[in-house]
Amino acid sequence: YREATRQGIHGLMNDLCHVVRDWGFAPEDIRCPVRIWHGRQYTQIPCACAESLARRIPNSRLTIDDHSGRMLMLRRWEDILAGCG
């Protein structure tokens, strides 16, 4: 948390607000295919959160990368984009 808030708490607070704020829809209502990616090394948000969301979204697929954390998108961008086509 020290490094995450070194330049202030605004980014962290923004993330937290999106997590707890009403999204305006229920994940169960999503009808298109959804890929969810999560890094096991991302300790601020446990894998259980991604697993719970994947269970709620019909036709979702969860990938947990054991070697990535918050920067999973940069580490696995080719794999992530390959699943978009």
Secondary structure as GFF3:
##gff-version 3
##sequence-region A 1 85
A	DSSP	alpha_helix	10	20	.	.	.	ID=ss1
A	DSSP	three_ten_helix	27	29	.	.	.	ID=ss2
A	DSSP	beta_strand	34	39	.	.	.	ID=ss3
A	DSSP	alpha_helix	47	56	.	.	.	ID=ss4
A	DSSP	beta_strand	60	65	.	.	.	ID=ss5
A	DSSP	alpha_helix	72	75	.	.	.	ID=ss6
A	DSSP	alpha_helix	77	82	.	.	.	ID=ss7
###
